[in-house]
Amino acid sequence: MTRPSQTSQSGGKVLDVLAALLGHFAHGLTPGDIAKATGLDPSAVTRYIATLEAKGFAARIVETGRIRPSTQLASHAIAILRSLDVERARLENLQTRLLTTQE
């Protein structure tokens, strides 16, 4: 388990911004909305948004200028679901083999 003193405070704050964005894909949030939701300084929020955009985890909605999670996150979610499906199939196969050997 990682102790708080061993974590990156700025990294944690970037993740706080991302967490605030996650529930607002359709309409996004303004930097002010994000600052209110996270309790972070607006100038810091601007830097954290820039980091998320540079790494492909956030995108601006062209028409409104609001920020939302990027579609890259959806790709990650799909990859996670596929991985879980593979693991579920492996476990079901193992369960079937175990039940067959018990009979």
FIKOL-208698 format. One record per residue: residue in one letter; y, x, z of N, C-alpha, C in turn. Coordinates in nm, 3 decimals, always signed. Layout:
// residues N
+------+---------+---------+---------+---------+---------+---------+---------+---------+---------+
| code |    n.c2 |    n.c1 |    n.c3 |   ca.c2 |   ca.c1 |   ca.c3 |    c.c2 |    c.c1 |    c.c3 |
+------+---------+---------+---------+---------+---------+---------+---------+---------+---------+
|    A |       Y |       X |       Z |       Y |       X |       Z |       Y |       X |       Z |
...
+------+---------+---------+---------+---------+---------+---------+---------+---------+---------+
END
This chain:
// residues 103
+------+---------+---------+---------+---------+---------+---------+---------+---------+---------+
| code |    n.c2 |    n.c1 |    n.c3 |   ca.c2 |   ca.c1 |   ca.c3 |    c.c2 |    c.c1 |    c.c3 |
+------+---------+---------+---------+---------+---------+---------+---------+---------+---------+
|    M |  -0.119 |  +0.084 |  +0.000 |  +0.000 |  +0.000 |  +0.000 |  +0.125 |  +0.088 |  +0.000 |
|    T |  +0.220 |  +0.054 |  -0.084 |  +0.342 |  +0.132 |  -0.095 |  +0.442 |  +0.084 |  +0.009 |
|    R |  +0.499 |  +0.179 |  +0.082 |  +0.602 |  +0.145 |  +0.180 |  +0.736 |  +0.134 |  +0.110 |
|    P |  +0.827 |  +0.046 |  +0.162 |  +0.957 |  +0.028 |  +0.098 |  +1.033 |  +0.160 |  +0.076 |
|    S |  +1.019 |  +0.257 |  +0.165 |  +1.091 |  +0.383 |  +0.149 |  +1.039 |  +0.463 |  +0.030 |
|    Q |  +0.921 |  +0.429 |  -0.020 |  +0.862 |  +0.500 |  -0.132 |  +0.890 |  +0.433 |  -0.266 |
|    T |  +0.961 |  +0.323 |  -0.265 |  +0.988 |  +0.251 |  -0.390 |  +1.127 |  +0.285 |  -0.441 |
|    S |  +1.147 |  +0.259 |  -0.569 |  +1.277 |  +0.281 |  -0.631 |  +1.362 |  +0.156 |  -0.610 |
|    Q |  +1.474 |  +0.173 |  -0.541 |  +1.560 |  +0.057 |  -0.516 |  +1.617 |  +0.002 |  -0.646 |
|    S |  +1.661 |  +0.089 |  -0.735 |  +1.718 |  +0.038 |  -0.861 |  +1.610 |  -0.027 |  -0.946 |
|    G |  +1.489 |  +0.030 |  -0.946 |  +1.378 |  -0.032 |  -1.019 |  +1.348 |  -0.170 |  -0.964 |
|    G |  +1.351 |  -0.184 |  -0.833 |  +1.328 |  -0.314 |  -0.771 |  +1.435 |  -0.414 |  -0.808 |
|    K |  +1.557 |  -0.368 |  -0.818 |  +1.667 |  -0.458 |  -0.854 |  +1.656 |  -0.503 |  -1.000 |
|    V |  +1.613 |  -0.412 |  -1.087 |  +1.590 |  -0.450 |  -1.227 |  +1.484 |  -0.559 |  -1.232 |
|    L |  +1.379 |  -0.543 |  -1.152 |  +1.273 |  -0.645 |  -1.149 |  +1.324 |  -0.776 |  -1.088 |
|    D |  +1.416 |  -0.769 |  -0.993 |  +1.477 |  -0.891 |  -0.940 |  +1.551 |  -0.966 |  -1.050 |
|    V |  +1.621 |  -0.893 |  -1.135 |  +1.693 |  -0.955 |  -1.248 |  +1.592 |  -1.019 |  -1.343 |
|    L |  +1.485 |  -0.946 |  -1.374 |  +1.383 |  -1.001 |  -1.462 |  +1.321 |  -1.127 |  -1.401 |
|    A |  +1.294 |  -1.125 |  -1.273 |  +1.236 |  -1.242 |  -1.207 |  +1.331 |  -1.362 |  -1.216 |
|    A |  +1.460 |  -1.338 |  -1.204 |  +1.558 |  -1.446 |  -1.217 |  +1.557 |  -1.504 |  -1.358 |
|    L |  +1.536 |  -1.417 |  -1.457 |  +1.536 |  -1.463 |  -1.596 |  +1.411 |  -1.542 |  -1.633 |
|    L |  +1.299 |  -1.513 |  -1.568 |  +1.171 |  -1.568 |  -1.613 |  +1.166 |  -1.720 |  -1.622 |
|    G |  +1.237 |  -1.788 |  -1.537 |  +1.234 |  -1.934 |  -1.542 |  +1.336 |  -1.995 |  -1.637 |
|    H |  +1.401 |  -1.911 |  -1.717 |  +1.511 |  -1.960 |  -1.799 |  +1.502 |  -1.912 |  -1.944 |
|    F |  +1.382 |  -1.923 |  -2.002 |  +1.365 |  -1.872 |  -2.138 |  +1.445 |  -1.952 |  -2.240 |
|    A |  +1.442 |  -2.083 |  -2.230 |  +1.504 |  -2.167 |  -2.333 |  +1.655 |  -2.148 |  -2.342 |
|    H |  +1.724 |  -2.150 |  -2.229 |  +1.869 |  -2.147 |  -2.230 |  +1.927 |  -2.016 |  -2.179 |
|    G |  +1.847 |  -1.934 |  -2.114 |  +1.895 |  -1.807 |  -2.061 |  +1.993 |  -1.825 |  -1.947 |
|    L |  +2.044 |  -1.714 |  -1.901 |  +2.141 |  -1.712 |  -1.792 |  +2.257 |  -1.622 |  -1.830 |
|    T |  +2.373 |  -1.651 |  -1.773 |  +2.487 |  -1.560 |  -1.790 |  +2.471 |  -1.448 |  -1.687 |
|    P |  +2.538 |  -1.336 |  -1.709 |  +2.533 |  -1.232 |  -1.606 |  +2.581 |  -1.283 |  -1.470 |
|    G |  +2.679 |  -1.371 |  -1.470 |  +2.726 |  -1.430 |  -1.344 |  +2.619 |  -1.512 |  -1.275 |
|    D |  +2.543 |  -1.590 |  -1.355 |  +2.432 |  -1.667 |  -1.300 |  +2.329 |  -1.575 |  -1.235 |
|    I |  +2.302 |  -1.464 |  -1.303 |  +2.203 |  -1.368 |  -1.252 |  +2.253 |  -1.304 |  -1.123 |
|    A |  +2.381 |  -1.269 |  -1.120 |  +2.438 |  -1.210 |  -0.999 |  +2.426 |  -1.307 |  -0.882 |
|    K |  +2.455 |  -1.433 |  -0.906 |  +2.443 |  -1.535 |  -0.799 |  +2.298 |  -1.550 |  -0.756 |
|    A |  +2.207 |  -1.553 |  -0.851 |  +2.066 |  -1.575 |  -0.819 |  +2.004 |  -1.458 |  -0.743 |
|    T |  +2.054 |  -1.338 |  -0.769 |  +1.994 |  -1.220 |  -0.708 |  +2.075 |  -1.163 |  -0.592 |
|    G |  +2.201 |  -1.202 |  -0.583 |  +2.288 |  -1.145 |  -0.480 |  +2.333 |  -1.004 |  -0.513 |
|    L |  +2.315 |  -0.963 |  -0.638 |  +2.355 |  -0.830 |  -0.681 |  +2.497 |  -0.829 |  -0.732 |
|    D |  +2.561 |  -0.714 |  -0.726 |  +2.696 |  -0.695 |  -0.777 |  +2.696 |  -0.718 |  -0.929 |
|    P |  +2.793 |  -0.794 |  -0.980 |  +2.797 |  -0.823 |  -1.124 |  +2.795 |  -0.698 |  -1.213 |
|    S |  +2.863 |  -0.590 |  -1.173 |  +2.861 |  -0.470 |  -1.256 |  +2.722 |  -0.407 |  -1.258 |
|    A |  +2.650 |  -0.416 |  -1.146 |  +2.513 |  -0.365 |  -1.142 |  +2.423 |  -0.452 |  -1.229 |
|    V |  +2.445 |  -0.583 |  -1.225 |  +2.366 |  -0.675 |  -1.307 |  +2.381 |  -0.639 |  -1.455 |
|    T |  +2.501 |  -0.605 |  -1.497 |  +2.524 |  -0.566 |  -1.636 |  +2.440 |  -0.444 |  -1.671 |
|    R |  +2.432 |  -0.346 |  -1.582 |  +2.350 |  -0.226 |  -1.607 |  +2.202 |  -0.262 |  -1.611 |
|    Y |  +2.158 |  -0.348 |  -1.519 |  +2.017 |  -0.384 |  -1.514 |  +1.976 |  -0.464 |  -1.639 |
|    I |  +2.065 |  -0.550 |  -1.684 |  +2.040 |  -0.626 |  -1.809 |  +2.028 |  -0.528 |  -1.925 |
|    A |  +2.117 |  -0.430 |  -1.932 |  +2.113 |  -0.331 |  -2.039 |  +1.980 |  -0.256 |  -2.037 |
|    T |  +1.931 |  -0.224 |  -1.918 |  +1.801 |  -0.157 |  -1.905 |  +1.690 |  -0.245 |  -1.959 |
|    L |  +1.690 |  -0.372 |  -1.918 |  +1.587 |  -0.465 |  -1.965 |  +1.594 |  -0.485 |  -2.116 |
|    E |  +1.713 |  -0.494 |  -2.170 |  +1.728 |  -0.508 |  -2.315 |  +1.678 |  -0.382 |  -2.387 |
|    A |  +1.714 |  -0.265 |  -2.336 |  +1.674 |  -0.139 |  -2.400 |  +1.522 |  -0.123 |  -2.400 |
|    K |  +1.456 |  -0.173 |  -2.297 |  +1.311 |  -0.162 |  -2.287 |  +1.238 |  -0.281 |  -2.349 |
|    G |  +1.314 |  -0.377 |  -2.403 |  +1.253 |  -0.489 |  -2.474 |  +1.205 |  -0.603 |  -2.386 |
|    F |  +1.251 |  -0.608 |  -2.262 |  +1.207 |  -0.715 |  -2.172 |  +1.307 |  -0.829 |  -2.161 |
|    A |  +1.426 |  -0.811 |  -2.214 |  +1.527 |  -0.917 |  -2.214 |  +1.597 |  -0.914 |  -2.349 |
|    A |  +1.652 |  -1.029 |  -2.387 |  +1.723 |  -1.040 |  -2.514 |  +1.839 |  -1.137 |  -2.498 |
|    R |  +1.942 |  -1.116 |  -2.577 |  +2.056 |  -1.208 |  -2.575 |  +2.032 |  -1.320 |  -2.676 |
|    I |  +2.071 |  -1.438 |  -2.637 |  +2.069 |  -1.551 |  -2.729 |  +2.197 |  -1.539 |  -2.811 |
|    V |  +2.182 |  -1.518 |  -2.940 |  +2.296 |  -1.487 |  -3.027 |  +2.404 |  -1.595 |  -3.017 |
|    E |  +2.364 |  -1.721 |  -3.019 |  +2.461 |  -1.830 |  -3.023 |  +2.543 |  -1.843 |  -2.894 |
|    T |  +2.486 |  -1.807 |  -2.781 |  +2.553 |  -1.830 |  -2.652 |  +2.588 |  -1.702 |  -2.577 |
|    G |  +2.524 |  -1.591 |  -2.612 |  +2.546 |  -1.467 |  -2.538 |  +2.472 |  -1.460 |  -2.406 |
|    R |  +2.398 |  -1.566 |  -2.375 |  +2.320 |  -1.567 |  -2.251 |  +2.199 |  -1.475 |  -2.266 |
|    I |  +2.144 |  -1.435 |  -2.154 |  +2.030 |  -1.344 |  -2.154 |  +1.906 |  -1.420 |  -2.113 |
|    R |  +1.795 |  -1.389 |  -2.180 |  +1.668 |  -1.452 |  -2.146 |  +1.556 |  -1.348 |  -2.156 |
|    P |  +1.440 |  -1.381 |  -2.102 |  +1.327 |  -1.290 |  -2.119 |  +1.295 |  -1.279 |  -2.268 |
|    S |  +1.250 |  -1.164 |  -2.310 |  +1.218 |  -1.146 |  -2.452 |  +1.081 |  -1.201 |  -2.484 |
|    T |  +1.056 |  -1.215 |  -2.613 |  +0.924 |  -1.260 |  -2.656 |  +0.819 |  -1.153 |  -2.629 |
|    Q |  +0.860 |  -1.029 |  -2.605 |  +0.766 |  -0.923 |  -2.568 |  +0.690 |  -0.962 |  -2.442 |
|    L |  +0.756 |  -1.031 |  -2.351 |  +0.687 |  -1.075 |  -2.229 |  +0.577 |  -1.175 |  -2.261 |
|    A |  +0.601 |  -1.261 |  -2.359 |  +0.497 |  -1.355 |  -2.400 |  +0.379 |  -1.279 |  -2.457 |
|    S |  +0.405 |  -1.173 |  -2.532 |  +0.297 |  -1.091 |  -2.586 |  +0.216 |  -1.027 |  -2.474 |
|    H |  +0.284 |  -0.981 |  -2.371 |  +0.213 |  -0.925 |  -2.255 |  +0.128 |  -1.031 |  -2.186 |
|    A |  +0.183 |  -1.150 |  -2.172 |  +0.109 |  -1.258 |  -2.107 |  -0.016 |  -1.293 |  -2.188 |
|    I |  -0.003 |  -1.297 |  -2.319 |  -0.119 |  -1.326 |  -2.404 |  -0.224 |  -1.217 |  -2.389 |
|    A |  -0.181 |  -1.092 |  -2.384 |  -0.276 |  -0.981 |  -2.366 |  -0.348 |  -0.992 |  -2.232 |
|    I |  -0.276 |  -1.032 |  -2.128 |  -0.338 |  -1.051 |  -1.997 |  -0.441 |  -1.163 |  -2.003 |
|    L |  -0.407 |  -1.274 |  -2.066 |  -0.500 |  -1.385 |  -2.078 |  -0.625 |  -1.346 |  -2.155 |
|    R |  -0.607 |  -1.270 |  -2.262 |  -0.723 |  -1.224 |  -2.339 |  -0.812 |  -1.133 |  -2.254 |
|    S |  -0.750 |  -1.046 |  -2.178 |  -0.826 |  -0.957 |  -2.091 |  -0.903 |  -1.038 |  -1.986 |
|    L |  -0.840 |  -1.140 |  -1.932 |  -0.908 |  -1.226 |  -1.835 |  -1.023 |  -1.302 |  -1.898 |
|    D |  -1.005 |  -1.346 |  -2.023 |  -1.114 |  -1.415 |  -2.094 |  -1.233 |  -1.322 |  -2.115 |
|    V |  -1.206 |  -1.198 |  -2.151 |  -1.315 |  -1.101 |  -2.170 |  -1.387 |  -1.079 |  -2.038 |
|    E |  -1.312 |  -1.065 |  -1.932 |  -1.374 |  -1.042 |  -1.800 |  -1.452 |  -1.164 |  -1.754 |
|    R |  -1.397 |  -1.283 |  -1.779 |  -1.467 |  -1.406 |  -1.742 |  -1.601 |  -1.415 |  -1.816 |
|    A |  -1.601 |  -1.384 |  -1.945 |  -1.724 |  -1.386 |  -2.023 |  -1.825 |  -1.285 |  -1.969 |
|    R |  -1.776 |  -1.168 |  -1.931 |  -1.865 |  -1.066 |  -1.874 |  -1.926 |  -1.115 |  -1.744 |
|    L |  -1.847 |  -1.177 |  -1.660 |  -1.899 |  -1.229 |  -1.533 |  -1.997 |  -1.344 |  -1.554 |
|    E |  -1.967 |  -1.430 |  -1.650 |  -2.060 |  -1.540 |  -1.680 |  -2.193 |  -1.486 |  -1.732 |
|    N |  -2.187 |  -1.383 |  -1.815 |  -2.307 |  -1.319 |  -1.866 |  -2.388 |  -1.258 |  -1.751 |
|    L |  -2.319 |  -1.191 |  -1.662 |  -2.386 |  -1.131 |  -1.546 |  -2.448 |  -1.238 |  -1.458 |
|    Q |  -2.376 |  -1.347 |  -1.436 |  -2.428 |  -1.457 |  -1.354 |  -2.553 |  -1.517 |  -1.419 |
|    T |  -2.548 |  -1.536 |  -1.548 |  -2.664 |  -1.591 |  -1.620 |  -2.784 |  -1.498 |  -1.606 |
|    R |  -2.762 |  -1.370 |  -1.623 |  -2.871 |  -1.271 |  -1.610 |  -2.927 |  -1.270 |  -1.468 |
|    L |  -2.842 |  -1.281 |  -1.370 |  -2.889 |  -1.282 |  -1.230 |  -2.970 |  -1.409 |  -1.200 |
|    L |  -2.925 |  -1.522 |  -1.250 |  -2.996 |  -1.646 |  -1.227 |  -3.131 |  -1.646 |  -1.299 |
|    T |  -3.133 |  -1.586 |  -1.417 |  -3.257 |  -1.580 |  -1.495 |  -3.361 |  -1.491 |  -1.426 |
|    T |  -3.316 |  -1.383 |  -1.365 |  -3.411 |  -1.293 |  -1.298 |  -3.462 |  -1.352 |  -1.167 |
|    Q |  -3.391 |  -1.449 |  -1.111 |  -3.434 |  -1.512 |  -0.985 |  -3.538 |  -1.620 |  -1.009 |
|    E |  -3.549 |  -1.666 |  -1.131 |  -3.643 |  -1.775 |  -1.160 |  -3.784 |  -1.728 |  -1.175 |
+------+---------+---------+---------+---------+---------+---------+---------+---------+---------+
END
